Amino acid sequence: MWSSPDQIGMGGGGDGFGFLLDSDFRTGSTSVCETYANPPLVNKDIDGFNIVNVEVWGFVSSFGNSYKGDRSARNAHR
């Protein structure tokens, strides 16, 4: 995993990231990568792709009180 203020990338090694999402979450790109041993997710002649939906998952431990971060955002959704 890799991120910057402008992009989020998953999978690395080889030609680049398995997929790379731009900061607007509207466009992205894909490359062969060692992590997934994948071909590009779109035809190599196409310069990137348009994003229709993004789903993000997070996990919080249910064992003890191991979370030390700001709980205000999480508690606001309860």
ZITA-V771784 format. One record per residue. N is the residue number from 1. SS is DSSP state (H for helix, E for strand, L for the rest). PHI is phi in whole degrees, -180 to 180 (NA if undefined). Layout:
n:ss:phi
N:SS:PHI
N:SS:PHI
//
This chain:
n:ss:phi
1:L:NA
2:E:-150
3:E:-148
4:L:-143
5:L:-62
6:L:-108
7:E:-154
8:E:-129
9:E:-125
10:E:-131
11:L:76
12:L:-141
13:L:84
14:L:81
15:L:-80
16:L:164
17:L:-89
18:L:-56
19:E:-149
20:E:-134
21:E:-102
22:E:-79
23:L:-61
24:L:-80
25:L:54
26:L:-114
27:E:-136
28:E:-160
29:E:-142
30:L:-146
31:L:-145
32:L:-64
33:E:-142
34:L:-71
35:L:-56
36:L:-100
37:L:49
38:E:-109
39:L:-78
40:L:-56
41:L:-75
42:L:-131
43:L:-51
44:L:-63
45:L:-81
46:L:-93
47:L:-87
48:L:87
49:E:-151
50:E:-96
51:L:-96
52:L:-97
53:L:-141
54:L:-129
55:L:-119
56:L:-121
57:L:-116
58:L:-135
59:L:-130
60:L:-124
61:L:-66
62:L:-97
63:L:-99
64:L:71
65:L:-112
66:L:-82
67:L:-77
68:L:-113
69:L:-82
70:L:-72
71:L:-92
72:H:-61
73:H:-67
74:H:-67
75:H:-73
76:H:-67
77:L:-94
78:L:-86
//
